[in-house]
Amino acid sequence: MDSLITAAAQALAAGDPLGALDRVALRDDAPALALRGVAMAQLGDLVRAKALVRRAARAFGPQETLARARCLVAEAEIALASRDLGWPVKALDAARVTLERQGDWVNAAHARYLQIRRLLLIGQLDEAQEQLAQLDPSPLPPSLRATHELVAAGIAMRHLHSQAARAALARAELAAQQSAIPALVAEVENALRMLNSPAAHSISDGESRSLLLDDVQALLDSTSLVVDACRYTVRGAGMSVSLAKRPVLFSLVRTLAEAWPADVPRETLVARAFRLKLSDESHRARLRVEIGRLRAALKPLANVVATPRGFALVTQVCPDVVLLRPPVEEKHAAVFALLVDGEAWSSSALALVLGSSQRSVQRVLETLAAQGKVQSFGQGRSRRWMTPPVPGFATTLLLPVPLPGG
């Protein structure tokens, strides 16, 4: 390998893409193309980066399996950054195996972290955690140690393990500083800001307050009956009732929790749960049926009692009731929560993460675009959607569970 290629590779490893391009910008041999592609990716031109890396993979001869495997890993990272979640995972795994066989343990580990980051992004937390546990970051360079801890923090945040997330980010911050890569340091700082931003709001006895992730964890570990509007569950006394697939029942219990300890008029419950006006006896009958189903679902945590004007929530084993709701509530909050990371998403990637059809997601995006909340660029299959990051709140609690009903 000539001196310019070596110097460009060292510049990229140090997070200096412009320095790398100064050395190889005018060269079209395979190693230079690969380095140019990585440099363009670091500069944010992902379309150009993808084209250069693919040219490099074709330019390397069939016997240069190590170089071609490295190109595949680079292309996979570009795909992840551009939210192309349909990129062939088997190709990345094959490249990882090749790297391991030829002793390139650092790039093989990098390939594994790309696989785990994709799992984290699409919400497969258990599998991501299992694969992460198989990796020992201690012999890796600081940049990959920081990546390891960032992934660990992401998993912990989504599991609401705030202390584990803080510990992981502290290790990530140290490793990022050791790497001296400004972009990596900034990524860790952004993760810390998210962890220290309001993650939810609570309502109890008519009072509302913002909660950090630490507060959310403490609330869920407390003796309160928590009606969790982030995950559509009712929790208390070590028990949990999921109503994620029963949106009418959750709407009822949420409305009752907002008013606790007071009761809620029948008219309000019908309007919130059925989106109708209480106009005849059929609506009252339907409400009684759903209240009966709610009573059965909440046993033994709580009961719903009738009052002269409506119904009230009564705790069975908990001293009080707290409603936990997301920091941002709107009809399409799940889509907005993904777009708010500032990355450019395809509608197919959003559909994969949310477990919805691509056409349904496209309709949501068009609605958000009409409201000026998101914007698109590109045409056809290359069309991407994004929105500038919104400071001041975290979207962690919006991500794991799609909204019921849509």
HUZINOR-V785955 format. One record per residue. N is the residue number from 1. BURIAL is # if it has 24 or more other ideal C-beta (glycine too) atoms within 12 Angstrom, else .. Layout:
n=N burial=BURIAL
n=N burial=BURIAL
This chain:
n=1 burial=.
n=2 burial=.
n=3 burial=.
n=4 burial=.
n=5 burial=#
n=6 burial=.
n=7 burial=.
n=8 burial=#
n=9 burial=#
n=10 burial=.
n=11 burial=#
n=12 burial=#
n=13 burial=#
n=14 burial=#
n=15 burial=#
n=16 burial=#
n=17 burial=#
n=18 burial=.
n=19 burial=.
n=20 burial=#
n=21 burial=#
n=22 burial=.
n=23 burial=#
n=24 burial=#
n=25 burial=.
n=26 burial=.
n=27 burial=.
n=28 burial=.
n=29 burial=.
n=30 burial=#
n=31 burial=#
n=32 burial=#
n=33 burial=#
n=34 burial=#
n=35 burial=#
n=36 burial=#
n=37 burial=#
n=38 burial=#
n=39 burial=#
n=40 burial=#
n=41 burial=#
n=42 burial=#
n=43 burial=#
n=44 burial=.
n=45 burial=.
n=46 burial=#
n=47 burial=#
n=48 burial=.
n=49 burial=#
n=50 burial=#
n=51 burial=.
n=52 burial=#
n=53 burial=#
n=54 burial=#
n=55 burial=#
n=56 burial=#
n=57 burial=#
n=58 burial=.
n=59 burial=#
n=60 burial=#
n=61 burial=.
n=62 burial=.
n=63 burial=.
n=64 burial=.
n=65 burial=.
n=66 burial=#
n=67 burial=#
n=68 burial=#
n=69 burial=#
n=70 burial=#
n=71 burial=#
n=72 burial=#
n=73 burial=#
n=74 burial=#
n=75 burial=#
n=76 burial=#
n=77 burial=#
n=78 burial=#
n=79 burial=#
n=80 burial=#
n=81 burial=#
n=82 burial=#
n=83 burial=#
n=84 burial=#
n=85 burial=#
n=86 burial=.
n=87 burial=#
n=88 burial=.
n=89 burial=#
n=90 burial=.
n=91 burial=#
n=92 burial=#
n=93 burial=#
n=94 burial=.
n=95 burial=#
n=96 burial=#
n=97 burial=.
n=98 burial=#
n=99 burial=#
n=100 burial=.
n=101 burial=.
n=102 burial=.
n=103 burial=.
n=104 burial=.
n=105 burial=.
n=106 burial=#
n=107 burial=#
n=108 burial=#
n=109 burial=#
n=110 burial=#
n=111 burial=#
n=112 burial=#
n=113 burial=#
n=114 burial=#
n=115 burial=#
n=116 burial=#
n=117 burial=#
n=118 burial=#
n=119 burial=#
n=120 burial=#
n=121 burial=#
n=122 burial=#
n=123 burial=#
n=124 burial=#
n=125 burial=#
n=126 burial=.
n=127 burial=.
n=128 burial=#
n=129 burial=.
n=130 burial=.
n=131 burial=#
n=132 burial=#
n=133 burial=.
n=134 burial=.
n=135 burial=#
n=136 burial=.
n=137 burial=#
n=138 burial=.
n=139 burial=.
n=140 burial=#
n=141 burial=#
n=142 burial=#
n=143 burial=#
n=144 burial=#
n=145 burial=#
n=146 burial=#
n=147 burial=#
n=148 burial=#
n=149 burial=#
n=150 burial=#
n=151 burial=#
n=152 burial=#
n=153 burial=#
n=154 burial=#
n=155 burial=#
n=156 burial=#
n=157 burial=#
n=158 burial=#
n=159 burial=#
n=160 burial=#
n=161 burial=#
n=162 burial=#
n=163 burial=.
n=164 burial=#
n=165 burial=#
n=166 burial=#
n=167 burial=.
n=168 burial=#
n=169 burial=#
n=170 burial=.
n=171 burial=#
n=172 burial=#
n=173 burial=#
n=174 burial=.
n=175 burial=#
n=176 burial=#
n=177 burial=.
n=178 burial=.
n=179 burial=#
n=180 burial=.
n=181 burial=#
n=182 burial=.
n=183 burial=#
n=184 burial=#
n=185 burial=#
n=186 burial=.
n=187 burial=#
n=188 burial=#
n=189 burial=.
n=190 burial=#
n=191 burial=#
n=192 burial=#
n=193 burial=.
n=194 burial=#
n=195 burial=#
n=196 burial=#
n=197 burial=#
n=198 burial=#
n=199 burial=#
n=200 burial=#
n=201 burial=#
n=202 burial=#
n=203 burial=#
n=204 burial=#
n=205 burial=.
n=206 burial=.
n=207 burial=.
n=208 burial=.
n=209 burial=.
n=210 burial=#
n=211 burial=#
n=212 burial=#
n=213 burial=#
n=214 burial=#
n=215 burial=#
n=216 burial=#
n=217 burial=#
n=218 burial=.
n=219 burial=#
n=220 burial=#
n=221 burial=.
n=222 burial=#
n=223 burial=.
n=224 burial=#
n=225 burial=#
n=226 burial=#
n=227 burial=#
n=228 burial=#
n=229 burial=#
n=230 burial=#
n=231 burial=#
n=232 burial=#
n=233 burial=#
n=234 burial=#
n=235 burial=#
n=236 burial=#
n=237 burial=.
n=238 burial=.
n=239 burial=.
n=240 burial=.
n=241 burial=#
n=242 burial=.
n=243 burial=#
n=244 burial=#
n=245 burial=.
n=246 burial=#
n=247 burial=#
n=248 burial=#
n=249 burial=#
n=250 burial=#
n=251 burial=#
n=252 burial=#
n=253 burial=#
n=254 burial=#
n=255 burial=#
n=256 burial=#
n=257 burial=#
n=258 burial=#
n=259 burial=#
n=260 burial=#
n=261 burial=.
n=262 burial=.
n=263 burial=.
n=264 burial=#
n=265 burial=.
n=266 burial=#
n=267 burial=.
n=268 burial=#
n=269 burial=#
n=270 burial=#
n=271 burial=.
n=272 burial=#
n=273 burial=#
n=274 burial=#
n=275 burial=.
n=276 burial=.
n=277 burial=.
n=278 burial=#
n=279 burial=.
n=280 burial=.
n=281 burial=.
n=282 burial=.
n=283 burial=.
n=284 burial=.
n=285 burial=.
n=286 burial=.
n=287 burial=#
n=288 burial=.
n=289 burial=.
n=290 burial=#
n=291 burial=#
n=292 burial=.
n=293 burial=.
n=294 burial=#
n=295 burial=#
n=296 burial=.
n=297 burial=#
n=298 burial=#
n=299 burial=.
n=300 burial=.
n=301 burial=#
n=302 burial=#
n=303 burial=#
n=304 burial=#
n=305 burial=.
n=306 burial=.
n=307 burial=.
n=308 burial=.
n=309 burial=.
n=310 burial=#
n=311 burial=#
n=312 burial=#
n=313 burial=#
n=314 burial=#
n=315 burial=#
n=316 burial=.
n=317 burial=.
n=318 burial=#
n=319 burial=.
n=320 burial=#
n=321 burial=#
n=322 burial=#
n=323 burial=#
n=324 burial=#
n=325 burial=#
n=326 burial=#
n=327 burial=#
n=328 burial=#
n=329 burial=#
n=330 burial=.
n=331 burial=.
n=332 burial=#
n=333 burial=#
n=334 burial=#
n=335 burial=#
n=336 burial=#
n=337 burial=#
n=338 burial=#
n=339 burial=#
n=340 burial=#
n=341 burial=#
n=342 burial=.
n=343 burial=#
n=344 burial=#
n=345 burial=#
n=346 burial=#
n=347 burial=#
n=348 burial=#
n=349 burial=#
n=350 burial=#
n=351 burial=#
n=352 burial=#
n=353 burial=#
n=354 burial=#
n=355 burial=.
n=356 burial=#
n=357 burial=.
n=358 burial=.
n=359 burial=.
n=360 burial=#
n=361 burial=#
n=362 burial=#
n=363 burial=.
n=364 burial=#
n=365 burial=#
n=366 burial=.
n=367 burial=.
n=368 burial=#
n=369 burial=#
n=370 burial=.
n=371 burial=.
n=372 burial=.
n=373 burial=#
n=374 burial=#
n=375 burial=.
n=376 burial=#
n=377 burial=.
n=378 burial=.
n=379 burial=.
n=380 burial=.
n=381 burial=.
n=382 burial=.
n=383 burial=#
n=384 burial=#
n=385 burial=#
n=386 burial=#
n=387 burial=#
n=388 burial=.
n=389 burial=.
n=390 burial=.
n=391 burial=.
n=392 burial=.
n=393 burial=#
n=394 burial=#
n=395 burial=#
n=396 burial=#
n=397 burial=#
n=398 burial=#
n=399 burial=#
n=400 burial=#
n=401 burial=#
n=402 burial=#
n=403 burial=#
n=404 burial=#
n=405 burial=.
n=406 burial=.
